[in-house]
Amino acid sequence: MGAKNCPETPRQKMIGMMYLVLTAMLALNVSADVLNAFTKVQEGLSSTIENYKKKNADVYNEIEMAYNLNATKVAATREKTLKIKKDASELVDYIEQLKERMVKLADGPEGNVMDIKAKDNLDIGGQVMLTEKAGRELKMKLDSYRELLLGFIEKKDSVLRASISTNLRTDVPQNLGSNLQVWESYKFESIPLVGVVTMLTLYQSIVLTAERETINYLFAFMDSESFKFNKLEALVIPQARYVLTGEEFKAKVMLAAMDTTQRPEILVNGRRIGYEGDFGIYKEAATKVGIHKVKGVINYITPSGATLPKSFEMNYEVADPAVVISPTKMNVFYLGVDNPVSLAAPGLPPDMIEPEITNGELLKKDGGYIVRPKVAGKKCEISVYAKINGQRRKLQTQEFRVKEVPDPVVKVAGERGGTIKKNLLVAAGGVEVELEKFDFDMKFKVQSFNLYTVVDGYTQDMRTNGAAFTPEQIKLIKNLKRHQILIIDQVMVQGPDGTVRKLTPISFKID
């Protein structure tokens, strides 16, 4: 992989700038407001850490899928990434234990890392990190972790190597004087407790960032021919799961990801089936009412020449006129949204259908139905009844998941953070929120937000109602200097259902 594939992300640049600002501020006799500002940074970094853990887990899952498809070719890469995963997890946990240890020493057994009482304590950090030598142990672990990652990166990929080396460096800048030649003293001596904890959280974020960069790098080097598909799964796609008596059951049998260079052998219910176009087609006459099973295997030839069998199994029902329940947009219902649903029963007029719902309301609208669920995380069932030959019969019950609408993202001038020019911020006039990759047309209204930065060691913190910048905020933006960090947080929005949410903060670096 070339060096151009590992550019420094806006978040990495932001973390680097925060580190410089943090170091500078901790050298001062900081005020209570500044100590509280560190708490905000700690909260933001904690949120970032959780996001990194989820994203890293996704990459490990992809590598595991590739390994299941072709163990021979992926084994070496998988072994490397599992080693990285183990070391990164242990290092992050070790740092977390250090934070809890210091906070409980300062605040007592009930001490909480996210709610430090003795923020300005100048002794605990030095006691644990220097006197008790935890800082020296942390430095050794960081050095070992850095060398582990660099050992997996080709020397020609200098940009990624430089990123790992810089972010995980544990040496002391040469221009700081002879009295600060020990890394743990440089980082943690005579520093307020809240600053020490925030610094350690920053290192957790750096460890996870380096983990993600390295496993992505290793993943890109695996033989793509061995795992063309993100997911390889045997599927049976029936034309209908319910078949009228006397009709024919028909289904497409295929791999979830198609390879047109070969046609896998498909065995269904003990017999080999043929192809129609790109699909294997299985047919059997629907002559008997009841549940019928379709079971078989697809024998796929991998690029290495090995046969990879993928089994499948499904049931279908042959019955009198059945019902089809299909959500118009997706197979999940969202709170606070009118979820369109179509109900139809072959051979029955719409006025004969009598639907019922649990965990929600079902209303007729525009020839169809609208579902308004009540409780997220609890399943929602739609049962359809019909009067046939004078009797009320239950045709089908189908379950749906119920979720809350995802949080919108905060943007300014169409950007979610990163480097930006002052004039673009001013021209934007305020913040906006947007639901990304969401199928419903749903708008959130910004109720208030907070804008703050650090100028000469002091926090400039301005809050306003609504989505627009106030004249004071615009003045603050205009006075920002190049490379200065501007953070927008405490963004409160109201959804169409009246609920109020607090969104994830964003930050900009002035260009």
Secondary structure, 3 states (H helix, E strand, C coil): CCHHHCCCCHHHHHHHHHHHHHHHHHCCCCCHHHHHHHHHHHHHHHHHHHHHHHHHHHHHHHHHHHHHHCHHHHHHHHHHHHHHHHHHHHHHHHHHHHHHHHHHHHHCCCCECCECCCCCCCCHHHHHHHHCCHHHHHHHHHHHHHHHHHCCCCCCCHHHHHHHHHHCCCCCCHHHCHHHCCHHHHHHCCCCHHHHHHHHHHHHHHHHHHHHHHHHHHHHHCCHHHHCCCCCCEEEEECCCEEECCCEEEEEEEECCCCCCCCCEEEECCEECCEECCEEEEEEECCCCEEEEEEEEEEEECCCCCEEEEEEEEEEEEECCCCEEEECCCCEEECCCCEEEEEECCCCCHHHEEEEECCEEEEEECCEEEEEECCCCCCEEEEEEEEECCEEEEEEEEEEEEECCCCCEEEECCECCEEECHHHHHHHCECEEECCCCCCCCCCEEEEEEEEEEECCEEEEEEEECCECCHHHHHHHHCCCCCCEEEEEEEEEECCCCCEEECCCEEEEEC
